[in-house]
Amino acid sequence: MASVIHLGVLLLISGLVLVSVADVEEQEFLKSVILSNIVSITYGAWIGGYDAVMEDNWKLSDGSAFTFAAWGAGEPNDANGENCMEMHRPTDGKYNDLVCDNSIAYICAQDM
């Protein structure tokens, strides 16, 4: 588990990025990974979305276009400066914006 802030250096060194979700099929696959591997009843896992540069202008950490979203009800809400994207386990894998320095699980991807 790590915060997005701490992950930045680790991912840069290893050539990985936080995973971006392009469509419903990828969403369902990652949801199954989270629901079967993360035991937290409060959080899920970091995925590669953020709006830290400009509020409500979501970007993906791998540079791809932000074209698919599965936000939970009332999200994103920017409560307390939430600028990073979590696939939220308690809402069945829906997206939640979360404060970036929370230390939670994460899902990475690597170009093949």
LOSEMAR-846340 format. One record per atom (N, C-alpha, C, O): residue number from 0; atom name; x, y, z. Coordinates in pm, whole numbers, always signed. Each point is the difference from the previous one (the first is absolute). Layout:
+-----+-------+--------+--------+--------+
| num | atomo |     px |     py |     pz |
+-----+-------+--------+--------+--------+
| NUM |    CA |      X |      Y |      Z |
...
+-----+-------+--------+--------+--------+
This chain:
+-----+-------+--------+--------+--------+
| num | atomo |     px |     py |     pz |
+-----+-------+--------+--------+--------+
|   0 |     N |    +85 |   -116 |     +0 |
|   0 |    CA |    -85 |   +116 |     +0 |
|   0 |     C |    +90 |   +123 |     +0 |
|   0 |     O |   +107 |     +1 |    +60 |
|   1 |     N |   -155 |   +103 |   -129 |
|   1 |    CA |    +79 |   +122 |     -9 |
|   1 |     C |    -90 |   +116 |    -38 |
|   1 |     O |   -111 |    -20 |    -48 |
|   2 |     N |   +161 |   +140 |    +71 |
|   2 |    CA |    -71 |   +118 |    -47 |
|   2 |     C |    +41 |    +25 |   -145 |
|   2 |     O |   +105 |    -47 |    -44 |
|   3 |     N |   -187 |   +121 |    -29 |
|   3 |    CA |    +34 |    +34 |   -138 |
|   3 |     C |   +129 |    +81 |     -1 |
|   3 |     O |    +81 |    -13 |    -92 |
|   4 |     N |    -63 |    +96 |   +191 |
|   4 |    CA |   +119 |    +84 |     +9 |
|   4 |     C |   +125 |    -87 |     +6 |
|   4 |     O |    +97 |    +27 |    -71 |
|   5 |     N |    -96 |   -130 |   +154 |
|   5 |    CA |   +115 |    -89 |    +12 |
|   5 |     C |    +12 |    -94 |   -121 |
|   5 |     O |   +111 |    -39 |    -36 |
|   6 |     N |   -222 |     +5 |    -25 |
|   6 |    CA |     +4 |    -90 |   -115 |
|   6 |     C |    +69 |    +63 |   -120 |
|   6 |     O |    +61 |    -71 |    -79 |
|   7 |     N |    -70 |   +203 |    +65 |
|   7 |    CA |    +56 |    +67 |   -117 |
|   7 |     C |   +143 |    -39 |    -27 |
|   7 |     O |    +34 |    -36 |   -113 |
|   8 |     N |    +51 |    +42 |   +213 |
|   8 |    CA |   +141 |    -33 |    -17 |
|   8 |     C |    +18 |   -149 |    -31 |
|   8 |     O |    +74 |    -36 |    -90 |
|   9 |     N |   -142 |    -49 |   +165 |
|   9 |    CA |    +10 |   -144 |    -20 |
|   9 |     C |    -41 |    -39 |   -142 |
|   9 |     O |    +69 |    -78 |    -66 |
|  10 |     N |   -179 |   +133 |    +20 |
|  10 |    CA |    -48 |    -35 |   -134 |
|  10 |     C |    +94 |    +53 |   -107 |
|  10 |     O |    +26 |    -69 |    -99 |
|  11 |     N |    +24 |   +189 |   +117 |
|  11 |    CA |    +93 |    +58 |    -97 |
|  11 |     C |   +123 |    -88 |    -15 |
|  11 |     O |    +44 |    -27 |   -112 |
|  12 |     N |    +11 |    -17 |   +222 |
|  12 |    CA |   +120 |    -85 |     -2 |
|  12 |     C |    -28 |   -134 |    -67 |
|  12 |     O |    +85 |    -52 |    -73 |
|  13 |     N |   -201 |     -5 |    +97 |
|  13 |    CA |    -31 |   -134 |    -50 |
|  13 |     C |    -62 |     -1 |   -139 |
|  13 |     O |    -18 |   -107 |    -58 |
|  14 |     N |    -15 |   +223 |     +3 |
|  14 |    CA |    -61 |     +6 |   -133 |
|  14 |     C |   -147 |    -36 |     +0 |
|  14 |     O |    -55 |    -37 |   -104 |
|  15 |     N |     -9 |    +47 |   +217 |
|  15 |    CA |   -143 |    -31 |    +11 |
|  15 |     C |    -81 |   +128 |    +15 |
|  15 |     O |    +55 |   +106 |    +29 |
|  16 |     N |   -185 |   -117 |    -48 |
|  16 |    CA |    -94 |   +110 |    +27 |
|  16 |     C |   -119 |    -59 |    +74 |
|  16 |     O |    -25 |   -120 |     -7 |
|  17 |     N |    -48 |   +204 |    +76 |
|  17 |    CA |   -127 |    -46 |    +55 |
|  17 |     C |    -92 |    -31 |   -117 |
|  17 |     O |     -3 |    +72 |    -99 |
|  18 |     N |    -71 |   -180 |   +111 |
|  18 |    CA |    -82 |    -49 |   -110 |
|  18 |     C |   -109 |   +101 |    -39 |
|  18 |     O |    -59 |    +65 |    +86 |
|  19 |     N |    +35 |    -55 |   -216 |
|  19 |    CA |   -110 |    +79 |    -53 |
|  19 |     C |   -106 |    -96 |    -51 |
|  19 |     O |    +32 |   -106 |    -54 |
|  20 |     N |   -157 |   +143 |    +71 |
|  20 |    CA |   -111 |    -87 |    -39 |
|  20 |     C |    -64 |    +59 |   -125 |
|  20 |     O |    -48 |   +113 |     +2 |
|  21 |     N |    +48 |   -189 |   -112 |
|  21 |    CA |    -46 |    +51 |   -128 |
|  21 |     C |   -146 |    -32 |    -31 |
|  21 |     O |    -63 |    +71 |    -79 |
|  22 |     N |     +8 |   -177 |   +141 |
|  22 |    CA |   -136 |    -41 |    -37 |
|  22 |     C |    -61 |    -88 |   +109 |
|  22 |     O |    +64 |    -31 |   +100 |
|  23 |     N |   -188 |     -9 |   -123 |
|  23 |    CA |    -74 |    -80 |    +98 |
|  23 |     C |    +68 |   -134 |    +26 |
|  23 |     O |     +2 |    -46 |   +114 |
|  24 |     N |    +55 |    -16 |   -216 |
|  24 |    CA |    +65 |   -130 |    +18 |
|  24 |     C |   +119 |    +12 |    +96 |
|  24 |     O |    +16 |    -83 |    +90 |
|  25 |     N |    +66 |   +186 |   -109 |
|  25 |    CA |   +113 |    +20 |    +91 |
|  25 |     C |    -49 |    +34 |   +140 |
|  25 |     O |    +57 |    -46 |    +99 |
|  26 |     N |   -162 |   +125 |    -90 |
|  26 |    CA |    -60 |    +35 |   +130 |
|  26 |     C |    -43 |   -126 |    +74 |
|  26 |     O |    +29 |    -15 |   +118 |
|  27 |     N |    -97 |    -73 |   -186 |
|  27 |    CA |    -49 |   -123 |    +63 |
|  27 |     C |   +115 |    -90 |    +43 |
|  27 |     O |     -5 |    -60 |   +107 |
|  28 |     N |   +109 |    +49 |   -191 |
|  28 |    CA |   +116 |    -80 |    +36 |
|  28 |     C |    +67 |    +55 |   +126 |
|  28 |     O |    +27 |    -75 |    +94 |
|  29 |     N |     +1 |   +205 |    -93 |
|  29 |    CA |    +67 |    +60 |   +116 |
|  29 |     C |    -87 |     -5 |   +124 |
|  29 |     O |    +50 |    -18 |   +111 |
|  30 |     N |   -180 |    +33 |   -129 |
|  30 |    CA |    -92 |    -12 |   +114 |
|  30 |     C |    +12 |   -139 |    +61 |
|  30 |     O |     +2 |    -13 |   +123 |
|  31 |     N |     +5 |    -91 |   -206 |
|  31 |    CA |    +13 |   -136 |    +53 |
|  31 |     C |   +132 |    -18 |    +74 |
|  31 |     O |     +5 |    -70 |   +102 |
|  32 |     N |   +102 |   +132 |   -152 |
|  32 |    CA |   +129 |     -6 |    +69 |
|  32 |     C |    -10 |    +64 |   +137 |
|  32 |     O |    +46 |    -56 |   +100 |
|  33 |     N |   -106 |   +173 |    -95 |
|  33 |    CA |    -12 |    +72 |   +128 |
|  33 |     C |    -89 |    -75 |    +98 |
|  33 |     O |    +35 |    -17 |   +116 |
|  34 |     N |   -150 |    -28 |   -164 |
|  34 |    CA |    -93 |    -67 |    +92 |
|  34 |     C |    +55 |   -132 |    +53 |
|  34 |     O |    -37 |    -41 |   +110 |
|  35 |     N |   +124 |    -24 |   -186 |
|  35 |    CA |    +53 |   -129 |    +47 |
|  35 |     C |   +134 |    +12 |    +73 |
|  35 |     O |    +43 |    -97 |    +63 |
|  36 |     N |    +23 |   +213 |    -70 |
|  36 |    CA |   +133 |    +11 |    +59 |
|  36 |     C |    +17 |   +107 |   +106 |
|  36 |     O |    +98 |     -2 |    +75 |
|  37 |     N |   -189 |    +94 |    -66 |
|  37 |    CA |    +13 |   +108 |    +99 |
|  37 |     C |   -103 |    -21 |   +109 |
|  37 |     O |   -120 |     -9 |    -27 |
|  38 |     N |   +168 |     +1 |   +148 |
|  38 |    CA |    -90 |    -32 |   +111 |
|  38 |     C |    -51 |   +124 |    +74 |
|  38 |     O |    -85 |    -11 |    +88 |
|  39 |     N |   +137 |   +129 |   -122 |
|  39 |    CA |    -43 |   +123 |    +67 |
|  39 |     C |   -149 |    +23 |    -22 |
|  39 |     O |    -49 |    -15 |   -112 |
|  40 |     N |    -21 |    +51 |   +218 |
|  40 |    CA |   -141 |    +35 |    -16 |
|  40 |     C |    -17 |   +149 |    -20 |
|  40 |     O |   -112 |    +49 |    -16 |
|  41 |     N |   +223 |    +25 |    +16 |
|  41 |    CA |     -4 |   +145 |    -13 |
|  41 |     C |    +49 |    +48 |   -136 |
|  41 |     O |    -57 |    +93 |    -56 |
|  42 |     N |   +161 |   -156 |     +2 |
|  42 |    CA |    +63 |    +46 |   -123 |
|  42 |     C |     +6 |   -109 |   -104 |
|  42 |     O |    -35 |   -116 |    +25 |
|  43 |     N |    +81 |   +155 |   -143 |
|  43 |    CA |    +25 |    -94 |   -108 |
|  43 |     C |   +144 |    +10 |    -41 |
|  43 |     O |    +90 |    -34 |    +77 |
|  44 |     N |    -65 |    +81 |   -201 |
|  44 |    CA |   +136 |    +11 |    -51 |
|  44 |     C |    +13 |   +123 |    -89 |
|  44 |     O |    -93 |    +39 |    -69 |
|  45 |     N |   +213 |    +20 |    +73 |
|  45 |    CA |    +29 |   +112 |    -89 |
|  45 |     C |     -1 |    -48 |   -143 |
|  45 |     O |    +53 |   -107 |    -32 |
|  46 |     N |   -114 |   +186 |    -56 |
|  46 |    CA |    +12 |    -18 |   -143 |
|  46 |     C |    +48 |   +133 |    -56 |
|  46 |     O |    +10 |    +98 |    +74 |
|  47 |     N |    +19 |    -92 |   -202 |
|  47 |    CA |    +75 |   +112 |    -55 |
|  47 |     C |    -74 |   +125 |    -39 |
|  47 |     O |    +23 |    +51 |   -109 |
|  48 |     N |   -110 |     +0 |   +191 |
|  48 |    CA |    -68 |   +125 |    -30 |
|  48 |     C |    +28 |   +106 |   +105 |
|  48 |     O |    +16 |    -30 |   +118 |
|  49 |     N |     -9 |   +155 |   -163 |
|  49 |    CA |    +22 |   +111 |    +93 |
|  49 |     C |    -54 |   +130 |    -59 |
|  49 |     O |    -12 |    +14 |   -122 |
|  50 |     N |    -21 |    +80 |   +209 |
|  50 |    CA |    -39 |   +134 |    -45 |
|  50 |     C |    +74 |   +107 |    +81 |
|  50 |     O |    -54 |   +108 |    +26 |
|  51 |     N |   +176 |   -140 |    +13 |
|  51 |    CA |    +80 |    +91 |    +83 |
|  51 |     C |    +45 |   +125 |    -75 |
|  51 |     O |    +23 |   +103 |    +62 |
|  52 |     N |    -11 |   -110 |   -193 |
|  52 |    CA |    +45 |   +116 |    -77 |
|  52 |     C |   -111 |   +103 |    -12 |
|  52 |     O |    +22 |   +119 |    +22 |
|  53 |     N |   -143 |   -166 |    -58 |
|  53 |    CA |   -116 |    +89 |     -9 |
|  53 |     C |   -123 |    -77 |    +47 |
|  53 |     O |    -32 |   -107 |    -53 |
|  54 |     N |    -36 |   +162 |   +152 |
|  54 |    CA |   -115 |    -67 |    +60 |
|  54 |     C |   -105 |    -36 |   -105 |
|  54 |     O |    -34 |    +81 |    -86 |
|  55 |     N |    -17 |   -205 |    +95 |
|  55 |    CA |   -101 |    -56 |    -89 |
|  55 |     C |    +49 |    -22 |   -143 |
|  55 |     O |    -81 |    -25 |    -89 |
|  56 |     N |   +211 |    +34 |    +64 |
|  56 |    CA |    +59 |    -32 |   -129 |
|  56 |     C |    +86 |   -124 |    +20 |
|  56 |     O |   +122 |     +9 |    +16 |
|  57 |     N |   -186 |   -126 |    -18 |
|  57 |    CA |    +66 |   -126 |    +32 |
|  57 |     C |    +93 |    -42 |   -112 |
|  57 |     O |    -34 |     +5 |   -118 |
|  58 |     N |   +153 |    -47 |   +157 |
|  58 |    CA |   +104 |    -48 |    -90 |
|  58 |     C |    +37 |   -142 |    +41 |
|  58 |     O |    -29 |    -43 |   +112 |
|  59 |     N |    +93 |    -30 |   -202 |
|  59 |    CA |    +48 |   -134 |    +30 |
|  59 |     C |   +151 |     +0 |     +6 |
|  59 |     O |    +66 |    +64 |    -82 |
|  60 |     N |    -12 |   -135 |   +178 |
|  60 |    CA |   +144 |     +3 |    +23 |
|  60 |     C |    +81 |    -63 |   -112 |
|  60 |     O |   +121 |    +25 |     -9 |
|  61 |     N |   -183 |   -106 |    -77 |
|  61 |    CA |    +74 |    -59 |   -112 |
|  61 |     C |     -4 |    +87 |   -125 |
|  61 |     O |    +57 |    -38 |   -103 |
|  62 |     N |   -122 |   +153 |   +111 |
|  62 |    CA |     -7 |    +92 |   -113 |
|  62 |     C |   -114 |    -25 |    -95 |
|  62 |     O |    -21 |    +79 |    -93 |
|  63 |     N |    -55 |   -187 |   +112 |
|  63 |    CA |   -113 |    -28 |    -89 |
|  63 |     C |   -117 |    +93 |    +32 |
|  63 |     O |     -5 |    +60 |   +107 |
|  64 |     N |    -87 |    -49 |   -203 |
|  64 |    CA |   -116 |    +87 |    +18 |
|  64 |     C |    -95 |    -56 |   +105 |
|  64 |     O |    -20 |   -122 |     +7 |
|  65 |     N |    -36 |   +209 |    +74 |
|  65 |    CA |    -97 |    -41 |   +101 |
|  65 |     C |   -138 |     -5 |    -66 |
|  65 |     O |    -69 |   +101 |    -10 |
|  66 |     N |    +32 |   -221 |    -35 |
|  66 |    CA |   -124 |    -15 |    -77 |
|  66 |     C |   -102 |    -91 |    +67 |
|  66 |     O |   -115 |     -6 |    -43 |
|  67 |     N |   +155 |    -65 |   +147 |
|  67 |    CA |    -91 |    -94 |    +68 |
|  67 |     C |     +7 |    +26 |   +149 |
|  67 |     O |   +108 |    +14 |    +57 |
|  68 |     N |   -225 |     -7 |     +6 |
|  68 |    CA |     -3 |    +18 |   +145 |
|  68 |     C |   -117 |    -78 |    +58 |
|  68 |     O |   -106 |    -12 |    -61 |
|  69 |     N |   +128 |    -41 |   +179 |
|  69 |    CA |   -105 |    -74 |    +71 |
|  69 |     C |     -8 |    +57 |   +142 |
|  69 |     O |    +22 |    -72 |    +98 |
|  70 |     N |    -52 |   +201 |    -87 |
|  70 |    CA |     -5 |    +66 |   +130 |
|  70 |     C |   -113 |    -55 |    +86 |
|  70 |     O |   -107 |    -34 |    -51 |
|  71 |     N |   +132 |    +26 |   +178 |
|  71 |    CA |   -103 |    -34 |    +96 |
|  71 |     C |    -97 |   +116 |    +14 |
|  71 |     O |    +29 |   +111 |    -45 |
|  72 |     N |   -142 |   -133 |   +107 |
|  72 |    CA |   -101 |   +105 |    +20 |
|  72 |     C |    +62 |   +117 |    +75 |
|  72 |     O |    +64 |    -18 |   +104 |
|  73 |     N |    -84 |   +139 |   -155 |
|  73 |    CA |    +50 |   +121 |    +64 |
|  73 |     C |   +148 |    +27 |    -19 |
|  73 |     O |    +54 |    +92 |    +61 |
|  74 |     N |    +12 |   -172 |   -143 |
|  74 |    CA |   +144 |    +16 |    -24 |
|  74 |     C |    +24 |    +49 |   -143 |
|  74 |     O |    -82 |    -26 |    -88 |
|  75 |     N |   +190 |    +94 |    +65 |
|  75 |    CA |    +97 |    +48 |    +98 |
|  75 |     C |    -56 |   +121 |    +75 |
|  75 |     O |    -73 |    +82 |    -57 |
|  76 |     N |   +109 |    -71 |   +185 |
|  76 |    CA |    -55 |   +110 |    +79 |
|  76 |     C |   +106 |    +93 |    +58 |
|  76 |     O |    -36 |   +100 |    +62 |
|  77 |     N |   +162 |   -129 |    -81 |
|  77 |    CA |   +112 |    +83 |    +46 |
|  77 |     C |     -7 |    +32 |   +149 |
|  77 |     O |    +46 |   +106 |    +42 |
|  78 |     N |   -103 |   -195 |    +38 |
|  78 |    CA |     -6 |    +23 |   +145 |
|  78 |     C |   +141 |     +5 |    +57 |
|  78 |     O |    +78 |    -93 |    -21 |
|  79 |     N |    -45 |   +198 |    +91 |
|  79 |    CA |   +131 |    +15 |    +64 |
|  79 |     C |   +117 |     -3 |    -98 |
|  79 |     O |   +108 |    -47 |    +34 |
|  80 |     N |   -129 |    +97 |   -157 |
|  80 |    CA |   +110 |     +7 |    -96 |
|  80 |     C |    +34 |   -133 |    -64 |
|  80 |     O |   +118 |    -29 |    -20 |
|  81 |     N |   -216 |    -52 |    -11 |
|  81 |    CA |    +24 |   -131 |    -61 |
|  81 |     C |    +33 |    +17 |   -148 |
|  81 |     O |    -81 |    +51 |    -78 |
|  82 |     N |   +200 |    -95 |    +39 |
|  82 |    CA |    +46 |    +19 |   -137 |
|  82 |     C |    +49 |   -127 |    -69 |
|  82 |     O |    +47 |     +6 |   -114 |
|  83 |     N |    -56 |   -120 |   +181 |
|  83 |    CA |    +47 |   -125 |    -60 |
|  83 |     C |   -115 |   -100 |     -8 |
|  83 |     O |    -96 |     +7 |    +78 |
|  84 |     N |   +106 |   -101 |   -172 |
|  84 |    CA |   -109 |    -93 |    -28 |
|  84 |     C |    +25 |   -137 |    +61 |
|  84 |     O |   +107 |    -60 |    -16 |
|  85 |     N |   -208 |    +13 |    +86 |
|  85 |    CA |     +2 |   -131 |    +62 |
|  85 |     C |   -113 |    -82 |    -60 |
|  85 |     O |   -110 |    +51 |    -22 |
|  86 |     N |   +137 |   -179 |     -5 |
|  86 |    CA |   -109 |    -93 |    -30 |
|  86 |     C |    -45 |    -50 |   +136 |
|  86 |     O |    +72 |    -75 |    +66 |
|  87 |     N |   -190 |   +116 |    -25 |
|  87 |    CA |    -47 |    -11 |   +138 |
|  87 |     C |    -65 |   -134 |    +26 |
|  87 |     O |   -105 |    -31 |    -56 |
|  88 |     N |   +165 |    -49 |   +141 |
|  88 |    CA |    -53 |   -132 |    +30 |
|  88 |     C |   -140 |     +4 |    +62 |
|  88 |     O |    -87 |    -77 |    -41 |
|  89 |     N |    +61 |   +166 |   +139 |
|  89 |    CA |   -132 |     +0 |    +63 |
|  89 |     C |   -115 |    +35 |    -94 |
|  89 |     O |   -115 |    -30 |    +31 |
|  90 |     N |   +143 |    +92 |   -146 |
|  90 |    CA |   -108 |    +32 |    -95 |
|  90 |     C |    +10 |    -89 |   -124 |
|  90 |     O |    -34 |    +42 |   -110 |
|  91 |     N |    +80 |   -165 |   +130 |
|  91 |    CA |     +3 |   -100 |   -107 |
|  91 |     C |    +87 |    +43 |   -118 |
|  91 |     O |    -35 |    -22 |   -115 |
|  92 |     N |   +150 |    +85 |   +146 |
|  92 |    CA |    +94 |    +36 |   -104 |
|  92 |     C |    -26 |   +130 |    -72 |
|  92 |     O |    +68 |    +30 |    -99 |
|  93 |     N |   -164 |    +47 |   +144 |
|  93 |    CA |    -25 |   +131 |    -61 |
|  93 |     C |   +114 |    +94 |    +38 |
|  93 |     O |    +71 |    -23 |    +98 |
|  94 |     N |    -53 |   +130 |   -176 |
|  94 |    CA |   +107 |    +95 |    +26 |
|  94 |     C |    -37 |    +95 |   +112 |
|  94 |     O |   -116 |    +36 |    +20 |
|  95 |     N |   +219 |     +5 |    +54 |
|  95 |    CA |    -12 |    +95 |   +109 |
|  95 |     C |   +121 |    +92 |     -8 |
|  95 |     O |   +111 |    -47 |    -24 |
|  96 |     N |   -131 |   +177 |    +43 |
|  96 |    CA |   +117 |    +86 |    +13 |
|  96 |     C |    +41 |     -1 |   +146 |
|  96 |     O |    -84 |     +0 |    +90 |
|  97 |     N |   +215 |     -1 |    -67 |
|  97 |    CA |    +55 |    -20 |   +134 |
|  97 |     C |   +123 |    +89 |    +16 |
|  97 |     O |    +68 |    +29 |    -98 |
|  98 |     N |    -41 |    +12 |   +220 |
|  98 |    CA |   +121 |    +78 |    +28 |
|  98 |     C |   +121 |    -85 |    -37 |
|  98 |     O |    +10 |   -116 |    +39 |
|  99 |     N |    +82 |   +173 |   -115 |
|  99 |    CA |   +111 |    -75 |    -60 |
|  99 |     C |    +99 |    -58 |    +99 |
|  99 |     O |    +74 |    -92 |    -35 |
| 100 |     N |    -71 |   +141 |   +158 |
| 100 |    CA |    +99 |    -53 |    +94 |
| 100 |     C |    -52 |   -114 |    +86 |
| 100 |     O |    +67 |    -42 |    +94 |
| 101 |     N |   -187 |     -9 |   -124 |
| 101 |    CA |    -48 |   -121 |    +66 |
| 101 |     C |    +84 |   -118 |    -46 |
| 101 |     O |    +33 |    -11 |   -118 |
| 102 |     N |     -1 |    -76 |   +209 |
| 102 |    CA |    +81 |   -118 |    -30 |
| 102 |     C |    -93 |   -119 |    -20 |
| 102 |     O |    -49 |    -59 |    +96 |
| 103 |     N |    +24 |    +24 |   -223 |
| 103 |    CA |    -89 |   -111 |    -32 |
| 103 |     C |    +67 |    -88 |   -106 |
| 103 |     O |   +108 |    +32 |    -48 |
| 104 |     N |   -174 |   -140 |    +12 |
| 104 |    CA |    +50 |    -89 |   -105 |
| 104 |     C |     +2 |    +74 |   -133 |
| 104 |     O |    -58 |   +108 |    -12 |
| 105 |     N |   +123 |   -164 |    -88 |
| 105 |    CA |     +7 |    +64 |   -131 |
| 105 |     C |    +10 |   -107 |   -107 |
| 105 |     O |    +44 |   -112 |    +25 |
| 106 |     N |    -85 |   +150 |   -147 |
| 106 |    CA |     +8 |    -91 |   -114 |
| 106 |     C |    +84 |    +69 |   -107 |
| 106 |     O |    -31 |   +111 |    -44 |
| 107 |     N |   +136 |   -178 |     +2 |
| 107 |    CA |    +93 |    +57 |    -99 |
| 107 |     C |    -15 |    -72 |   -134 |
| 107 |     O |    -56 |   -110 |    -10 |
| 108 |     N |   +108 |   +176 |    -93 |
| 108 |    CA |     +4 |    -58 |   -134 |
| 108 |     C |   +134 |    +32 |    -62 |
| 108 |     O |    +69 |    +94 |    +41 |
| 109 |     N |    -32 |   -174 |   -140 |
| 109 |    CA |   +124 |    +23 |    -74 |
| 109 |     C |    -27 |    -20 |   -147 |
| 109 |     O |    -67 |    -96 |    -39 |
| 110 |     N |   +119 |   +186 |    -43 |
| 110 |    CA |    -14 |    -17 |   -144 |
| 110 |     C |    +70 |   -127 |    -44 |
| 110 |     O |   +110 |    -30 |    +45 |
| 111 |     N |   -174 |    -43 |   -133 |
| 111 |    CA |    +59 |   -125 |    -50 |
| 111 |     C |    +52 |    +21 |   -141 |
| 111 |     O |    +53 |    -93 |    -60 |
+-----+-------+--------+--------+--------+
